[in-house]
Amino acid sequence: MYFSEQAKNVMCIYGSTSPSYLILESLDRCNCYLENEIRGRLQSVISLIDNAKNQVSKCGYTFLGNEKTKITIDTKAYGYNGNDFAALLMKKNIVPEFYDNDFIVLMASSETTEEEISYLCNVLSSIPKK
């Protein structure tokens, strides 16, 4: 008997048409979070991001786009190749969501903390413009 046939037979023992109560509970908690908490958290994070952009733009950074939880930096305008700039950030444990030769994209979520945004600002401010 092949492994796939054996696996199918074993899975029949554990299979069920009943809902998983753990999954249903997690969905209930998720819905509660979405209904009661996420708006306030996102508003706070968006405010932190706006303040961070204002602060580091004084160093000469150019930001692109208008998505509230994204920070897209035009690294060429700052004198860096995007790949090299991403490498500088990664040495400081900041991993961009995306980067290429010209840009880096950093993403925040409703769970991003003030300390994390402050750390990002400090790291960005410490990188000299070329």
Contacts in CASP RR format, 6 or more apart in sequence:
PFRMAT RR
TARGET T0000
AUTHOR 0000-0000-0000
METHOD contacts of the structure
MODEL  1
MYFSEQAKNVMCIYGSTSPSYLILESLDRCNCYLENEIRGRLQSVISLID
NAKNQVSKCGYTFLGNEKTKITIDTKAYGYNGNDFAALLMKKNIVPEFYD
NDFIVLMASSETTEEEISYLCNVLSSIPKK
37 110 0 8 1.000
38 110 0 8 1.000
41 110 0 8 1.000
41 111 0 8 1.000
42 68 0 8 1.000
42 69 0 8 1.000
42 110 0 8 1.000
45 69 0 8 1.000
45 108 0 8 1.000
45 109 0 8 1.000
45 110 0 8 1.000
45 112 0 8 1.000
45 117 0 8 1.000
46 68 0 8 1.000
46 69 0 8 1.000
48 108 0 8 1.000
48 112 0 8 1.000
48 114 0 8 1.000
48 117 0 8 1.000
49 68 0 8 1.000
49 69 0 8 1.000
49 71 0 8 1.000
49 108 0 8 1.000
49 117 0 8 1.000
51 117 0 8 1.000
52 71 0 8 1.000
52 117 0 8 1.000
52 118 0 8 1.000
52 120 0 8 1.000
52 121 0 8 1.000
53 61 0 8 1.000
53 63 0 8 1.000
53 71 0 8 1.000
55 121 0 8 1.000
55 125 0 8 1.000
56 121 0 8 1.000
56 124 0 8 1.000
56 125 0 8 1.000
57 63 0 8 1.000
59 124 0 8 1.000
59 125 0 8 1.000
59 129 0 8 1.000
60 78 0 8 1.000
60 129 0 8 1.000
61 73 0 8 1.000
61 74 0 8 1.000
61 77 0 8 1.000
61 78 0 8 1.000
61 124 0 8 1.000
62 73 0 8 1.000
62 74 0 8 1.000
62 77 0 8 1.000
62 78 0 8 1.000
63 71 0 8 1.000
63 72 0 8 1.000
63 73 0 8 1.000
63 74 0 8 1.000
64 72 0 8 1.000
64 73 0 8 1.000
64 74 0 8 1.000
64 103 0 8 1.000
65 72 0 8 1.000
69 107 0 8 1.000
69 108 0 8 1.000
69 109 0 8 1.000
70 97 0 8 1.000
70 105 0 8 1.000
70 106 0 8 1.000
70 107 0 8 1.000
70 108 0 8 1.000
71 105 0 8 1.000
71 106 0 8 1.000
71 107 0 8 1.000
71 108 0 8 1.000
71 120 0 8 1.000
72 103 0 8 1.000
72 104 0 8 1.000
72 105 0 8 1.000
72 106 0 8 1.000
73 85 0 8 1.000
73 103 0 8 1.000
73 104 0 8 1.000
73 105 0 8 1.000
73 106 0 8 1.000
74 102 0 8 1.000
74 103 0 8 1.000
75 81 0 8 1.000
75 82 0 8 1.000
75 84 0 8 1.000
75 85 0 8 1.000
75 99 0 8 1.000
75 102 0 8 1.000
75 103 0 8 1.000
75 104 0 8 1.000
76 82 0 8 1.000
76 101 0 8 1.000
76 102 0 8 1.000
76 103 0 8 1.000
78 85 0 8 1.000
78 127 0 8 1.000
78 129 0 8 1.000
78 130 0 8 1.000
79 129 0 8 1.000
79 130 0 8 1.000
80 88 0 8 1.000
80 127 0 8 1.000
80 130 0 8 1.000
81 101 0 8 1.000
82 99 0 8 1.000
82 100 0 8 1.000
82 101 0 8 1.000
82 102 0 8 1.000
82 103 0 8 1.000
82 104 0 8 1.000
83 99 0 8 1.000
83 100 0 8 1.000
83 101 0 8 1.000
85 99 0 8 1.000
85 104 0 8 1.000
85 127 0 8 1.000
86 96 0 8 1.000
86 99 0 8 1.000
86 104 0 8 1.000
88 127 0 8 1.000
89 95 0 8 1.000
89 96 0 8 1.000
89 104 0 8 1.000
89 123 0 8 1.000
90 96 0 8 1.000
92 123 0 8 1.000
94 106 0 8 1.000
94 119 0 8 1.000
94 120 0 8 1.000
94 123 0 8 1.000
96 104 0 8 1.000
96 105 0 8 1.000
96 106 0 8 1.000
97 105 0 8 1.000
97 106 0 8 1.000
97 107 0 8 1.000
98 104 0 8 1.000
98 105 0 8 1.000
99 105 0 8 1.000
106 120 0 8 1.000
108 117 0 8 1.000
END
